[in-house]
Amino acid sequence: MQLRYSFRLYPTPGQRVALAKAFGCARVVFNDALRVRETARAAGLPFVTSAELSRRLTAAKKTPKRAWLGEVSAVVLQQSLRDLDAAYRNFFDGLKGKRPKTGPPRYKSKRDTRQSIRFTANASWRITAGGRLRLPKIGDVKVKWSRQLPSAPSTVTVVKDSAGRYFASFVVETGPSEVLPETGGAVGIDLGLRHFAVLSDGTRIDSPRFLRRAEKRLKKAQRDVSRKQKGSRNRDKARLRVARAHARVADARREFHHQLSTKLIRENQAIAVEDLAVKGLARTRLAKSVHDAGWSAFVSMLEYKAARCGRTFVKIGRFEPTSQVCSQCGAKDGPKPLHVRTWTCGACGAVLDRDTNAAVNVARAAGLAVSACGAQVRRALVPAQRGEAGTHPKPSPARWEQAGIPGL
């Protein structure tokens, strides 16, 4: 399985300038290649291949107009072309129904909230003996190592977010050594807003509501931006304060998701959740609370951690009537308004809690009731998360202390 490990970077002022130059060159190459293909499409010409784009890039670097492209690593520019190919491939696969639909590739802007460049194994990047990240034509960048990499990384992606922070994202291969010892537990999870999660054993996990708690500070920071003159340096500083405030909220939410998902994976052999229609709920009056909860990110963490640790992860259909069926006798008495939190079954007379009853029904609909009694549970194979487009499924082995192959 391929996983990504991200670490904070602290480049010097000179390295920031070099990184900004690399971001800009990669963006220009992406936009130029996209313009070539769109022009050919409008003229009714055949689709311009990647090999032709690469030849045009090599020729462009020899012209006075694009000579400054030679000031950055050639691998960064070639990976920008690979990203364009991946964007087109995802777009066409969405039209064919092979994956969720995505829009066509769009032009990149220097004002985008995320800037990134990628170095593959054939670039001369490596991790030095002092723990710094050596990047071609950038230098040795300081890295804040929060944990050890399980294996040698195959690629590294340098990312700058809207808050002005720099990160290094490594692609590593993980083997069967990550599998945890088997346990006999199985749990169903009912996700909600009043409580972030209610487990089938009755455990309730309160919703942290990170965005709601930070709203007062965010509103003040946003008002400060609106009062600054457009195009001024004070406005840029105020905008950066807003971005950092939002980044703190996102980091706190992500940390909560990681801690909870890891705890559930370690304590249970099988986990079942409901496939929620998050996009539909995000168009209602509950949109802010739905986005604040971050259900999709949490479920994705459960999915890839279960595959990595040898656990079973089951996602039941969103139309399963988990809130309409009695978990004691199985009688179905129809839908109920959201304000009804407890109800009495008309068939057996059991007094049921809405959320706990739904969590039990989620586990039973996934077929986990037997596994909770000690039966065998089949492991599910799920692909790992992948943040950047264009990563090869079978990368060549990375070399830690190698000078590297010269760029194109």
C-alpha positions in Angstrom: 0.0 0.0 0.0 1.2 3.5 -0.8 0.8 6.2 1.9 1.8 9.8 2.2 3.6 11.3 5.1 3.7 15.1 5.4 6.2 17.1 7.4 6.6 20.8 8.0 9.3 22.6 6.1 11.1 25.8 7.3 12.9 27.2 4.3 15.2 30.2 4.5 14.3 33.5 2.8 16.6 32.6 -0.2 15.0 29.1 -0.4 11.5 30.7 -0.3 12.5 32.7 -3.4 13.8 29.6 -5.1 10.6 27.7 -4.3 8.4 30.5 -5.5 10.3 30.5 -8.8 9.8 26.7 -9.1 6.1 27.0 -8.3 5.8 29.7 -11.0 7.7 27.7 -13.6 5.6 24.6 -13.0 2.4 26.7 -13.3 3.5 28.3 -16.5 4.4 24.9 -18.1 1.0 23.5 -17.0 -0.9 26.5 -18.5 1.2 26.5 -21.7 0.5 22.8 -22.3 -3.2 23.2 -21.5 -3.4 26.1 -23.9 -1.8 24.0 -26.7 -4.3 21.2 -26.2 -7.3 23.6 -26.0 -6.1 25.4 -29.2 -5.8 22.1 -31.0 -9.2 21.0 -29.9 -10.8 24.3 -31.0 -9.2 23.9 -34.4 -10.4 20.4 -34.8 -6.8 19.0 -34.7 -5.8 15.7 -33.1 -5.1 15.5 -29.4 -1.5 16.7 -28.6 0.4 13.8 -27.0 2.6 14.0 -23.9 5.7 13.3 -26.0 4.9 16.3 -28.3 4.4 18.6 -25.3 7.7 17.5 -23.8 9.5 18.2 -27.1 7.9 21.7 -27.2 9.0 22.3 -23.6 12.6 21.5 -24.4 12.5 23.8 -27.4 10.8 26.6 -25.4 13.6 26.6 -22.9 16.1 27.5 -25.6 14.1 30.6 -26.6 14.6 34.0 -25.0 10.9 34.2 -24.0 11.1 31.0 -21.9 14.8 30.8 -21.1 14.1 31.3 -17.4 12.5 27.8 -17.3 16.0 26.4 -17.2 16.6 28.0 -13.7 14.6 25.2 -12.0 14.8 21.4 -12.0 13.7 19.8 -15.3 11.9 17.1 -13.3 9.6 19.6 -11.8 8.5 20.8 -15.3 8.1 17.3 -16.6 5.9 16.4 -13.5 3.8 19.4 -14.3 3.0 17.8 -17.7 2.2 14.5 -16.0 -0.2 16.4 -13.7 -2.0 17.7 -16.8 -2.2 14.2 -18.2 -3.7 13.0 -15.0 -6.3 15.8 -15.0 -7.3 14.9 -18.5 -7.5 11.2 -17.7 -9.7 11.8 -14.6 -11.9 14.0 -16.7 -12.4 11.4 -19.4 -12.8 8.6 -16.9 -15.6 10.6 -15.3 -17.4 11.0 -18.6 -17.1 7.2 -19.1 -18.5 6.5 -15.6 -15.2 4.9 -14.4 -14.9 7.4 -11.5 -16.9 10.3 -10.1 -17.3 13.2 -12.6 -14.8 16.0 -12.5 -14.5 19.2 -14.5 -12.1 19.6 -17.3 -8.5 20.9 -16.5 -8.4 24.6 -15.7 -5.6 27.1 -15.9 -3.7 27.6 -12.7 -3.2 31.0 -11.0 -0.5 32.3 -8.7 -3.3 33.2 -6.3 -4.4 29.6 -5.9 -4.6 28.6 -2.3 -2.2 25.7 -2.9 1.0 25.7 -4.8 3.0 22.5 -5.3 6.0 20.9 -7.1 7.0 17.3 -7.2 10.4 15.5 -7.4 10.6 11.9 -8.5 13.3 9.3 -7.8 15.2 10.3 -10.9 15.8 13.8 -9.5 18.8 14.5 -7.3 16.8 15.0 -4.1 17.7 13.1 -1.0 17.6 13.3 2.8 20.9 14.3 4.2 22.7 12.8 7.2 21.7 15.9 9.2 18.0 15.3 8.5 17.6 18.1 6.0 15.8 17.7 2.6 18.1 18.4 -0.3 16.2 19.7 -3.3 17.9 20.4 -6.7 18.5 24.1 -7.3 16.9 25.0 -4.0 19.2 23.7 -1.3 19.0 21.9 2.0 15.7 22.7 3.6 15.1 22.3 7.3 12.4 19.6 8.1 10.5 19.1 11.3 10.5 15.3 11.6 7.5 14.3 13.8 8.0 10.5 13.1 10.1 8.1 11.1 9.3 7.0 7.6 8.5 3.3 7.4 10.5 2.9 4.2 12.5 4.8 1.7 10.2 7.4 -0.1 9.8 7.2 -3.9 8.6 10.8 -4.5 8.5 14.1 -2.5 6.0 16.9 -3.1 6.7 20.4 -1.7 3.4 22.2 -0.9 2.7 25.8 0.1 -0.7 26.4 1.5 -2.8 29.5 1.8 -1.4 30.2 5.3 2.1 30.5 3.9 3.3 27.2 5.4 5.5 24.7 3.5 5.2 21.0 3.7 7.0 18.0 2.3 4.8 15.1 1.3 6.6 11.7 0.9 5.2 8.6 -0.9 6.2 5.4 0.9 5.4 1.8 0.6 4.0 0.0 3.7 4.1 -3.8 4.0 2.2 -6.4 6.1 4.2 -5.4 9.2 1.5 -2.8 10.0 -1.2 -5.5 10.6 -2.4 -5.4 14.2 -3.3 -8.4 16.3 -6.8 -9.6 15.9 -9.5 -8.7 18.3 -13.0 -10.0 18.7 -14.8 -6.7 18.7 -17.1 -5.2 16.0 -18.8 -1.8 16.1 -21.3 0.1 14.1 -21.1 3.9 13.9 -23.9 6.4 13.5 -22.5 9.8 12.6 -24.4 12.9 13.5 -24.3 16.6 14.4 -25.4 16.7 18.1 -22.9 13.9 18.8 -20.2 13.4 16.3 -20.4 9.6 16.5 -22.6 7.1 18.5 -21.3 3.6 18.7 -23.4 0.4 18.8 -22.2 -0.3 22.3 -23.8 3.0 23.5 -20.6 5.1 23.6 -21.3 8.7 22.6 -18.5 11.0 21.2 -19.3 14.7 21.5 -18.9 16.9 18.4 -16.0 19.3 19.0 -17.4 21.9 16.6 -14.1 23.5 15.9 -15.4 26.0 13.4 -18.3 27.1 15.6 -15.9 27.7 18.5 -13.6 29.8 16.3 -16.3 31.8 14.6 -15.8 34.9 16.8 -12.1 35.1 16.0 -12.6 34.4 12.3 -15.3 37.1 12.0 -13.0 39.7 13.5 -10.1 38.7 11.2 -12.3 38.8 8.2 -13.6 42.3 9.1 -10.0 43.4 9.3 -9.4 42.3 5.8 -12.5 44.1 4.5 -11.3 47.4 6.0 -7.9 47.3 4.3 -7.3 48.9 0.9 -7.2 46.5 -2.0 -3.7 45.8 -3.2 -2.0 47.1 -0.1 0.5 45.1 2.0 -1.7 45.5 5.1 -4.4 43.7 3.2 -2.1 40.9 2.4 -1.1 40.6 6.0 -4.7 40.6 7.2 -5.6 38.0 4.6 -2.7 35.8 5.9 -4.1 36.1 9.4 -7.4 34.8 8.2 -5.8 31.9 6.4 -3.8 31.0 9.5 -6.9 31.1 11.6 -8.7 28.7 9.2 -5.6 26.5 9.1 -5.7 26.1 12.9 -9.3 25.0 12.7 -8.6 22.5 10.0 -5.6 21.1 11.8 -7.5 20.7 15.0 -10.3 18.9 13.1 -7.9 16.6 11.3 -6.1 15.8 14.6 -9.4 14.8 16.2 -10.3 12.6 13.2 -6.9 10.9 13.3 -7.1 10.2 17.1 -10.6 8.9 17.0 -10.2 6.7 13.9 -6.9 5.2 15.2 -8.6 4.4 18.5 -11.5 2.7 16.8 -9.2 0.7 14.5 -7.1 -0.5 17.4 -10.0 -1.6 19.6 -12.3 -3.3 16.9 -11.7 -6.0 14.3 -14.6 -4.8 12.2 -16.2 -1.4 11.7 -19.4 -0.4 9.8 -20.5 3.1 8.9 -23.4 4.5 6.8 -22.7 6.1 3.4 -24.0 9.6 4.1 -25.1 12.0 1.3 -22.8 14.7 2.4 -23.1 16.8 -0.7 -26.9 16.8 -0.3 -26.7 17.8 3.3 -24.2 20.5 2.5 -27.0 22.2 0.5 -29.4 22.5 3.4 -29.5 25.0 6.3 -27.2 22.6 8.2 -24.4 23.1 5.7 -22.0 24.9 8.1 -22.4 22.2 10.8 -22.0 19.4 8.2 -18.8 20.9 6.9 -17.6 21.5 10.4 -18.1 17.8 11.3 -16.0 16.5 8.4 -17.7 13.1 8.1 -16.2 12.3 4.7 -12.6 12.8 5.9 -13.2 10.7 9.0 -14.7 7.9 7.0 -11.8 8.0 4.5 -9.4 7.7 7.4 -11.2 4.7 8.8 -11.2 3.1 5.4 -7.5 3.3 4.6 -6.4 2.6 8.2 -8.6 -0.6 8.3 -6.9 -1.8 5.1 -3.5 -1.0 6.5 -4.0 -2.6 9.8 -5.8 -5.7 8.7 -9.3 -4.7 9.9 -12.6 -5.0 8.1 -14.4 -1.9 7.0 -17.9 -2.0 5.7 -20.0 0.9 4.3 -23.7 0.2 4.1 -26.1 2.0 1.7 -27.4 5.4 2.5 -31.0 4.3 2.0 -30.8 1.6 4.7 -33.7 2.4 7.2 -31.4 2.3 10.2 -33.6 4.8 12.1 -36.9 3.2 11.2 -36.2 -0.4 12.4 -36.3 -1.7 16.0 -32.9 -3.2 16.8 -34.6 -5.6 19.3 -37.4 -7.2 17.2 -36.7 -5.9 13.7 -40.1 -4.2 13.3 -40.2 -1.2 11.0 -42.6 1.6 11.9 -41.6 4.3 9.4 -39.6 7.5 9.4 -39.5 9.9 12.3 -38.8 13.7 12.6 -35.3 14.7 13.7 -36.6 16.1 17.0 -37.7 12.6 18.1 -34.6 11.2 19.9 -36.2 8.3 21.8 -39.2 6.2 20.7 -41.1 3.1 21.9 -41.4 0.1 19.5 -45.0 -0.6 18.8 -44.3 -4.3 18.4 -42.2 -5.3 21.4 -42.5 -2.2 23.6 -38.8 -1.5 23.8 -37.7 2.0 24.5 -35.0 2.9 22.0 -32.5 5.7 21.7 -32.5 6.9 18.1 -28.8 7.2 17.6 -27.8 4.0 19.5 -30.5 2.1 17.7 -29.2 3.3 14.3 -25.7 2.3 15.2 -26.8 -1.2 16.1 -28.7 -1.4 12.8 -25.7 -0.2 10.9 -23.6 -3.1 12.3 -26.3 -5.6 11.6 -26.9 -4.4 8.1 -23.2 -4.8 7.5 -23.3 -8.4 8.7 -21.1 -7.7 11.8 -23.4 -9.0 14.5 -21.9 -12.5 14.1 -18.4 -11.3 14.0 -18.9 -9.6 17.4 -19.4 -13.0 18.9 -16.1 -14.3 17.7 -16.8 -15.4 14.1 -14.2 -14.9 11.3 -14.3 -11.6 9.6 -13.1 -11.2 6.0 -10.5 -8.4 5.5 -11.4 -5.8 2.9 -8.7 -4.5 0.5 -9.0 -0.7 0.0 -6.6 1.5 -2.0 -4.7 4.1 0.1 -5.3 7.8 0.0 -3.4 9.8 -2.6 -3.3 13.5 -2.5 -1.4 14.5 -5.6 -2.2 13.5 -9.2 0.3 11.7 -11.4 1.9 9.4 -8.8 2.9 6.1 -10.4 1.3 3.0 -8.9 4.6 1.1 -8.9 7.4 3.6 -8.3 11.0 2.7 -8.7 12.9 2.1 -5.5 14.2 5.4 -4.0 17.8 5.8 -3.0 18.5 7.7 0.2 22.2 8.6 -0.3 22.4 8.8 -4.1 23.5 11.9 -6.0 20.7 11.2 -8.5 20.4 11.3 -12.3 20.8 14.6 -14.0 17.6 16.3 -15.1 16.3 16.3 -18.6 
